[in-house]
C-alpha cells in the first residue's frame, strides 16, 4: 500500500492510507491556518496532563482491560 499523498510505500501492517510525515504536515497546516484549533488542542493536552485526569485515565484503562480479559475468558 502507498501513501495517498506522497506515494511513499507504507509498511504492511499500516492501518491508514497516509504516512506519518504527510499526516504531520497536514496537522501543521491546519494549525497554521486555524490558530483557534491549535489553541484548543494545546488546552486539551494541558487538561489531560493534570494529575487527577491522569489518574482517571489510568483507572478507566484498567477497567477497560479487565472487561476485555473477562470477555476473552480470563486469558
Secondary structure as the mmCIF struct_conf table of DSSP 4:
data_model
#
loop_
_struct_conf.conf_type_id
_struct_conf.id
_struct_conf.beg_label_comp_id
_struct_conf.beg_label_asym_id
_struct_conf.beg_label_seq_id
_struct_conf.end_label_comp_id
_struct_conf.end_label_asym_id
_struct_conf.end_label_seq_id
STRN STRN1 UNK A 2 UNK A 2
TURN_TY1_P TURN_TY1_P1 UNK A 4 UNK A 6
HELX_LH_PP_P HELX_LH_PP_P1 UNK A 8 UNK A 8
STRN STRN2 UNK A 9 UNK A 9
HELX_LH_PP_P HELX_LH_PP_P2 UNK A 10 UNK A 11
TURN_TY1_P TURN_TY1_P2 UNK A 12 UNK A 13
BEND BEND1 UNK A 16 UNK A 18
HELX_RH_AL_P HELX_RH_AL_P1 UNK A 20 UNK A 33
HELX_RH_AL_P HELX_RH_AL_P2 UNK A 35 UNK A 48
TURN_TY1_P TURN_TY1_P3 UNK A 49 UNK A 49
BEND BEND2 UNK A 50 UNK A 50
HELX_RH_AL_P HELX_RH_AL_P3 UNK A 51 UNK A 71
TURN_TY1_P TURN_TY1_P4 UNK A 72 UNK A 73
#
